[in-house]
Amino acid sequence: MILPIYTYGQPVLKKETEEIDKDYPQLKELIDNMFETMEKSDGVGLAAPQVGLSIRLVVIGLDCLSDEHPEYKDFNKAFINPYIEEYGTETDGYEEGCLSFPGIHEKVVRPTKVRVSYLDQDFNEHDEWIDGFLARVIQHEVDHLDQTCFVDRLSPLRKQMVKGKLKNLHDGKFYCDYKVKPLKK
């Protein structure tokens, strides 16, 4: 089932998230719905707050990049209770967008490598170093779990330059071709 994506201004995007366990109601169905929603929206990652849930759950699907990055062939993975444990020292800038911020794309500088701990869909524990594009995506999505959006990482000048677009998003004056739940006035 396609879920609506909560857009800029929705309080859930800035609400503290809670860890979940195996007994979380209909978890498998939620994960499947998040993957379906992400794919239908042409995204590569989706965090639970973006579908209105204040829980520590992320899905990432990078198969769409496998022509240029064969290492991502069939990469579809749920990250339950993920945390960035450590950051590498090298950084790079890359233009990011976000399904909760339709129409806004900005260069964000992030570490190229991170150590992340998480549970997989079978609740097996993982603690591993991740690099490349996946490291960027996991940082972007874990930011959502930590009440941070990619626009929060922009320089003051860039924030000022997107201020009008953010106001339009906040006011519901935008278009996108996927199901959203904009802020109600």
C-alpha positions as CSV (number, residue, x, y, z in Angstrom):
1,M,0.0,0.0,0.0
2,I,1.3,3.4,-0.9
3,L,1.6,5.7,2.1
4,P,1.4,9.5,2.0
5,I,4.8,11.2,2.5
6,Y,4.7,13.9,5.1
7,T,6.2,17.1,3.8
8,Y,8.1,20.0,5.3
9,G,6.3,21.6,8.3
10,Q,4.7,18.4,9.6
11,P,5.6,18.1,13.3
12,V,6.4,14.4,13.0
13,L,9.6,15.3,11.0
14,K,10.9,17.1,14.1
15,K,9.6,14.6,16.8
16,E,11.9,12.3,18.7
17,T,11.8,8.7,17.5
18,E,11.6,5.6,19.5
19,E,13.2,2.2,19.1
20,I,11.0,-0.7,18.1
21,D,11.2,-4.4,18.8
22,K,9.9,-7.6,17.2
23,D,6.5,-7.0,18.6
24,Y,5.9,-3.8,16.8
25,P,2.4,-4.2,15.2
26,Q,2.4,-5.3,11.6
27,L,6.1,-4.5,11.1
28,K,6.6,-6.6,8.0
29,E,3.6,-5.0,6.4
30,L,4.9,-1.6,7.3
31,I,8.4,-2.3,5.8
32,D,6.8,-3.6,2.6
33,N,4.6,-0.5,2.4
34,M,7.5,1.8,3.0
35,F,9.5,0.0,0.2
36,E,6.5,0.3,-2.1
37,T,6.0,4.0,-1.2
38,M,9.7,4.8,-1.7
39,E,9.8,3.1,-5.1
40,K,6.6,4.7,-6.4
41,S,8.0,8.1,-5.4
42,D,11.3,7.4,-7.2
43,G,13.2,7.6,-3.9
44,V,16.2,5.6,-2.7
45,G,15.5,5.9,1.0
46,L,12.6,6.5,3.3
47,A,12.5,7.0,7.1
48,A,9.5,6.2,9.2
49,P,8.9,9.9,10.2
50,Q,8.4,10.6,6.5
51,V,5.3,8.4,6.6
52,G,4.1,9.8,9.9
53,L,5.6,7.4,12.4
54,S,8.1,8.4,15.1
55,I,10.0,5.2,15.2
56,R,13.6,4.2,14.3
57,L,13.0,2.5,10.9
58,V,14.6,3.2,7.5
59,V,14.3,1.4,4.2
60,I,16.9,1.9,1.4
61,G,16.7,0.6,-2.2
62,L,19.6,1.2,-4.5
63,D,18.9,-1.2,-7.2
64,C,17.9,1.7,-9.5
65,L,21.6,2.7,-9.5
66,S,23.0,-0.7,-10.4
67,D,23.7,0.1,-14.0
68,E,26.4,2.5,-12.9
69,H,27.0,0.9,-9.5
70,P,26.8,-2.9,-9.9
71,E,27.5,-3.4,-6.2
72,Y,23.9,-2.1,-5.5
73,K,22.2,-4.8,-7.7
74,D,19.1,-6.0,-5.8
75,F,20.0,-3.8,-2.8
76,N,16.8,-3.4,-0.8
77,K,17.3,-3.3,3.0
78,A,15.5,-2.4,6.1
79,F,17.5,-0.8,9.0
80,I,15.7,-1.2,12.3
81,N,16.9,1.1,15.2
82,P,19.9,2.4,13.2
83,Y,22.5,4.6,14.8
84,I,25.6,6.3,13.3
85,E,28.3,5.2,15.7
86,E,31.3,6.8,14.1
87,Y,32.1,9.1,11.1
88,G,35.1,8.8,8.8
89,T,37.3,11.8,8.3
90,E,37.0,12.3,4.5
91,T,34.0,14.3,3.3
92,D,32.5,15.2,0.0
93,G,29.7,17.3,-1.3
94,Y,26.8,15.9,-3.3
95,E,23.4,17.2,-4.4
96,E,20.7,15.7,-2.3
97,G,16.9,15.9,-2.5
98,C,14.3,14.5,-0.2
99,L,10.8,13.2,-0.7
100,S,9.6,15.4,2.2
101,F,11.0,18.5,0.4
102,P,9.7,18.1,-3.2
103,G,11.5,20.4,-5.7
104,I,14.5,21.2,-3.4
105,H,17.9,19.9,-4.3
106,E,21.0,21.2,-2.6
107,K,24.7,20.2,-2.2
108,V,25.3,18.7,1.2
109,V,28.8,17.9,2.6
110,R,28.9,14.6,4.5
111,P,31.5,12.0,5.5
112,T,32.2,9.4,2.9
113,K,32.3,6.6,5.4
114,V,30.3,5.8,8.5
115,R,30.0,3.1,11.1
116,V,26.4,2.1,11.6
117,S,24.7,-0.2,14.1
118,Y,21.3,-1.6,13.3
119,L,19.0,-4.6,13.3
120,D,18.0,-6.2,10.0
121,Q,14.5,-7.3,9.2
122,D,15.1,-10.6,11.1
123,F,16.4,-8.7,14.1
124,N,20.0,-9.8,13.6
125,E,22.4,-7.2,15.0
126,H,24.9,-5.5,12.7
127,D,27.7,-3.1,13.3
128,E,29.6,-2.2,10.2
129,W,31.4,0.4,8.2
130,I,29.6,1.7,5.1
131,D,31.0,3.8,2.4
132,G,30.1,5.2,-1.0
133,F,26.6,6.4,-1.9
134,L,25.1,4.1,0.6
135,A,26.9,6.0,3.4
136,R,25.3,9.2,2.2
137,V,21.9,7.7,2.0
138,I,22.1,6.1,5.5
139,Q,23.2,9.4,6.9
140,H,20.4,11.3,5.2
141,E,17.8,8.8,6.5
142,V,19.2,8.5,10.1
143,D,19.1,12.3,10.2
144,H,15.4,12.0,9.8
145,L,15.3,9.7,12.9
146,D,17.3,12.3,14.8
147,Q,15.0,15.2,13.9
148,T,17.3,16.6,11.2
149,C,16.5,17.3,7.6
150,F,19.0,17.8,4.8
151,V,18.2,21.5,4.6
152,D,19.3,21.8,8.3
153,R,22.8,20.9,7.0
154,L,23.0,23.8,4.5
155,S,25.2,26.8,5.0
156,P,23.4,30.0,6.2
157,L,23.7,31.5,2.7
158,R,22.1,28.4,1.0
159,K,19.4,28.3,3.6
160,Q,18.6,31.9,2.8
161,M,18.5,31.0,-0.9
162,V,15.9,28.2,-0.4
163,K,13.8,30.2,2.1
164,G,11.1,31.0,-0.5
165,K,10.9,27.3,-1.6
166,L,10.5,26.2,2.0
167,K,7.8,28.8,2.5
168,N,5.9,27.4,-0.5
169,L,6.3,23.9,0.8
170,H,5.1,25.0,4.2
171,D,2.1,26.8,2.6
172,G,1.2,23.8,0.4
173,K,2.2,25.6,-2.8
174,F,4.0,22.9,-4.6
175,Y,3.5,20.0,-7.0
176,C,4.9,16.5,-6.9
177,D,3.7,13.3,-8.6
178,Y,3.5,11.1,-5.5
179,K,1.1,10.9,-2.6
180,V,1.9,13.5,0.1
181,K,0.4,14.7,3.3
182,P,1.2,18.5,3.3
183,L,0.9,20.7,6.4
184,K,-2.8,21.6,7.0
185,K,-3.4,25.3,7.6
